[in-house]
Amino acid sequence: MQALEIQKGIYWVGAIDWSMRSFHGYQTGRGTTYNAYLIIDEKITLIDTVKELFADELLARIQSVIDPAKIDYIISSHVEPDHSGALPFMLKHCPNAKIITTLPNGEKGLKGHYGILPYQGVKAGDTLSIGQRTLQFVPTPMLHWPDSMVTYCPEEKILFSNDAFGEHLASSQRFDDEVDSPTLMYECQKYYANILMLYGRQAQTALKALSGLEIKLIATGHGVIWRSHIPEIMAKYQQWSSSENEERAVIVFDSMWHSTEKMARAIAEGFAQKNIPVGFYDIKENHLSDILTDILTAKYLAVGSPTINNQMMPTIASFLCYLKGLAPKNKKAFAFGSYGWGGQSIGLVEEELKACGCEIVLDKIRLANVPTAEQLAKITNQITDL
């Protein structure tokens, strides 16, 4: 395991998790990386560690550059164990190192996970001189934990951004211009949608705090390092955190005997006639995290469910619970579905959409049994009239 020098005297020493397929309940089909960075200066500094399972990989990469016992500081940007899990392991190999973390939340969180360790707390505006370089600390609370922070090195113009601007993407290449760009941007959108969507206001605050910095590299906590497309990812974060929606629609449904599916297809036809692109998701065939990636930037959301045991389908209930937790903004939504006798599901879906913060723009569409061609045509016309 070799370190990679990303700038003179600064090394990537993280780990690649090729096999990870689930993270906090969302599907990570391309794995991930746990990024850590080693700065060689008068005071040798390690920025973040890795998931505990990959501690040996971290250690081996550090050893390819220096004796770990020479490390003076470990910057803990975020308490979550995919970044801090190897802290106790590393302290056995660098016993004189101090851990730099935010006050009070970082120190509280690390103590809660690992007990008493040599912590040194920092707050907004604090700096740390490590020799030829200075590290400036910018807390980014609730992006996406209370303790989160980023670190800026003005001499190198590097932003060590931890979870901000990252993505779950395992790759042997370390930079944004070395991987497929559409894949990279999709994974960035998926990461934001499934982890950071709830924290748009906090992301806006962080973007403002970073706006005056000259940034040559963004060294993320997951995925690749940005060097060629920094304006593009900054612009995307501005769009996503501002809840700027595109003129597109997402349809999500479950169906038992295809009646609700037929309604979904009629809705899709209505949007198509309005020249509005559609994301069409049978929830039995699509994972929640992929659906949310599309919902992030969509203006319209239609959710359909038949009625089972006086309730909506459990798959749709699960989807709406997941959606509500991420609190999407500025969505125009409506509910639809078929039923045999009670038909309670459609009203329940509508209430959940309201609870998610969606604006209901069309009264719930309820059809008994199998929809006729005339009924489906009417649904299509309702959509074209939106």
SVG drawing of the C-alpha trace seen along z (x, -y; Angstrom):
<svg xmlns="http://www.w3.org/2000/svg" viewBox="-66 -36 76 45">
<polyline fill="none" stroke="black" stroke-width="0.4" points="0.0,0.0 1.6,-3.2 0.7,-6.8 -0.1,-9.2 1.5,-12.6 -1.3,-15.0 0.8,-18.2 4.3,-18.6 4.6,-17.2 0.9,-16.3 -0.3,-12.7 -3.5,-10.8 -3.2,-7.9 -6.8,-6.7 -8.5,-3.3 -10.6,-2.0 -13.7,0.0 -14.5,1.7 -17.2,4.0 -19.5,1.6 -23.0,1.7 -25.1,0.0 -24.5,-3.1 -27.1,-4.4 -29.7,-2.5 -28.9,-3.8 -27.5,-1.7 -23.8,-2.3 -23.3,-0.2 -19.9,-1.6 -18.3,-1.2 -16.5,-4.1 -13.2,-5.5 -12.4,-6.7 -10.0,-9.5 -7.2,-10.6 -4.4,-13.0 -0.9,-13.3 0.9,-16.7 4.7,-16.6 5.8,-19.8 7.6,-20.8 4.5,-19.4 3.4,-16.3 -0.4,-16.2 -2.9,-13.5 -6.3,-14.8 -8.9,-12.2 -8.5,-8.4 -10.6,-5.6 -13.2,-3.1 -11.8,-0.7 -11.8,2.3 -9.3,0.5 -6.9,-0.7 -4.1,1.5 -4.4,0.0 -4.2,-3.5 -1.1,-2.6 0.7,-1.0 0.2,-4.0 1.5,-6.3 4.5,-4.0 5.4,-4.3 6.1,-8.0 7.2,-8.3 7.3,-6.6 3.8,-7.1 5.3,-7.8 6.4,-11.2 2.8,-12.4 2.1,-15.4 -1.6,-16.1 -4.6,-14.2 -7.4,-16.4 -10.8,-14.8 -13.2,-16.5 -16.2,-14.4 -16.9,-11.9 -18.7,-9.4 -16.9,-6.0 -16.2,-5.9 -13.8,-8.8 -12.8,-8.4 -13.0,-4.6 -9.2,-4.1 -8.4,-6.8 -7.7,-4.4 -5.6,-2.2 -3.6,-5.1 -2.9,-6.5 -1.1,-3.2 1.3,-4.0 1.6,-7.8 1.3,-8.0 2.3,-11.7 -0.3,-13.0 -3.0,-15.4 -6.5,-15.1 -7.9,-18.3 -11.7,-18.4 -14.5,-21.0 -15.8,-22.4 -18.0,-21.3 -19.6,-18.7 -16.5,-17.0 -14.9,-16.5 -18.2,-15.3 -18.8,-12.9 -15.3,-11.4 -15.5,-10.8 -18.8,-9.1 -17.3,-6.8 -13.8,-6.2 -13.5,-7.5 -10.8,-9.8 -8.2,-10.6 -5.8,-13.6 -8.3,-16.1 -7.6,-19.7 -10.8,-21.6 -11.1,-24.3 -13.8,-26.7 -14.6,-29.0 -11.7,-31.2 -9.0,-29.2 -5.8,-28.3 -3.0,-25.9 0.5,-26.6 2.3,-23.4 5.5,-25.1 5.5,-26.4 1.7,-25.9 -1.3,-27.1 -4.5,-25.2 -7.7,-27.2 -10.8,-25.5 -14.3,-26.2 -17.1,-24.4 -19.9,-23.2 -22.4,-22.0 -25.1,-19.6 -23.4,-19.0 -24.3,-16.4 -23.4,-15.9 -23.2,-18.6 -19.4,-18.2 -18.6,-18.5 -15.9,-20.9 -13.7,-21.6 -10.0,-22.6 -8.4,-25.1 -4.7,-25.4 -4.1,-28.9 -0.5,-28.3 -1.5,-25.3 -5.1,-26.5 -6.4,-23.1 -9.8,-22.6 -10.1,-19.4 -13.8,-19.2 -14.7,-15.9 -18.3,-14.9 -19.0,-18.1 -18.5,-17.7 -17.9,-14.0 -19.4,-10.9 -19.4,-7.1 -17.2,-6.0 -14.4,-3.4 -11.7,-4.1 -8.0,-3.5 -7.8,-7.1 -7.7,-9.9 -8.8,-13.0 -12.0,-14.2 -10.5,-14.5 -9.4,-10.8 -12.8,-9.3 -15.9,-9.3 -17.6,-12.7 -21.3,-11.7 -20.8,-8.9 -19.0,-11.2 -21.7,-13.8 -24.5,-11.3 -22.8,-9.8 -22.3,-13.4 -26.0,-14.0 -26.9,-10.7 -24.7,-11.4 -26.2,-14.9 -29.8,-13.6 -29.5,-10.8 -27.3,-12.3 -27.3,-16.1 -30.7,-17.1 -32.2,-17.7 -29.4,-20.2 -29.8,-22.6 -29.8,-25.6 -26.6,-24.5 -25.0,-23.8 -25.8,-27.4 -24.2,-28.7 -21.1,-26.6 -20.9,-27.8 -21.0,-31.4 -18.2,-30.7 -16.1,-29.2 -16.9,-31.8 -14.0,-34.0 -11.4,-31.3 -9.1,-30.6 -9.4,-26.9 -7.0,-24.9 -7.9,-21.4 -10.9,-20.0 -9.7,-17.0 -12.9,-15.2 -13.7,-12.6 -15.2,-10.2 -14.5,-9.6 -12.2,-11.7 -10.2,-14.9 -11.5,-17.9 -8.9,-19.8 -10.4,-20.4 -14.1,-20.8 -14.3,-22.8 -16.6,-25.5 -19.0,-22.8 -19.3,-21.0 -19.7,-24.3 -22.4,-25.3 -24.2,-22.0 -24.1,-22.4 -25.5,-25.9 -28.4,-24.5 -29.1,-21.5 -28.9,-23.4 -31.1,-26.2 -33.7,-23.6 -33.6,-24.9 -35.9,-22.4 -35.8,-21.5 -38.9,-21.2 -39.2,-17.4 -41.4,-14.9 -40.9,-11.8 -43.6,-9.1 -43.3,-6.5 -45.8,-3.7 -46.5,-0.1 -49.2,2.0 -50.8,5.4 -52.7,6.2 -51.4,3.4 -54.3,1.0 -52.2,-1.6 -49.4,-1.0 -51.8,-1.8 -52.7,-5.1 -49.0,-5.8 -48.5,-5.3 -51.4,-7.7 -49.7,-10.3 -46.4,-9.8 -48.2,-10.4 -49.6,-13.6 -46.2,-15.0 -44.8,-13.8 -47.5,-15.8 -46.3,-18.8 -42.7,-18.1 -41.8,-17.5 -39.2,-14.7 -40.3,-11.9 -38.6,-9.5 -40.8,-6.5 -40.2,-4.2 -42.0,-0.9 -40.8,-0.7 -40.5,3.1 -37.8,2.6 -36.0,-0.5 -34.1,-1.3 -35.2,-4.3 -31.8,-5.9 -31.9,-6.0 -35.4,-7.4 -34.4,-10.2 -31.5,-11.1 -34.0,-11.9 -36.4,-13.6 -33.7,-16.0 -34.0,-18.2 -37.6,-17.4 -40.4,-19.9 -43.3,-17.4 -43.8,-14.2 -46.6,-11.8 -46.9,-8.9 -49.3,-6.0 -50.5,-3.0 -53.4,-0.5 -55.1,0.2 -54.2,3.3 -55.7,3.9 -57.1,0.4 -53.5,-1.0 -51.1,-2.0 -48.6,0.6 -45.8,1.1 -43.2,0.3 -44.8,-3.1 -45.1,-3.7 -41.3,-3.0 -40.6,-5.3 -42.6,-8.1 -41.0,-7.7 -37.5,-7.9 -38.6,-11.0 -40.0,-12.7 -36.7,-12.3 -34.9,-14.1 -37.4,-17.0 -37.5,-17.9 -38.3,-21.5 -40.4,-23.1 -42.1,-20.0 -45.5,-20.0 -47.1,-16.7 -50.2,-14.5 -51.4,-11.0 -53.1,-8.4 -54.1,-4.8 -56.7,-2.1 -58.7,-0.1 -61.3,2.6 -63.6,1.3 -62.2,-0.9 -59.6,-3.0 -58.0,-4.5 -54.5,-4.4 -54.7,-7.3 -55.8,-9.7 -53.0,-8.4 -50.4,-9.0 -51.7,-12.5 -51.4,-13.2 -47.9,-11.9 -46.9,-14.1 -48.2,-17.1 -46.2,-16.0 -43.1,-15.9 -43.7,-19.5 -45.0,-19.1 -47.5,-21.4 -50.5,-19.4 -51.4,-20.6 -53.9,-18.0 -56.6,-16.3 -56.0,-12.7 -56.9,-10.5 -58.9,-7.4 -60.2,-4.7 -62.1,-1.6 -61.0,1.8 -59.6,1.7 -59.4,-1.7 -61.1,-2.1 -59.5,-3.7 -61.8,-6.8 -60.7,-7.1 -57.0,-6.9 -57.5,-9.5 -59.1,-11.8 -56.0,-11.3 -53.7,-12.3 -55.8,-15.4 -55.6,-16.3 -51.8,-16.3 -51.7,-18.3 -53.9,-20.9 -51.5,-21.3"/>
</svg>
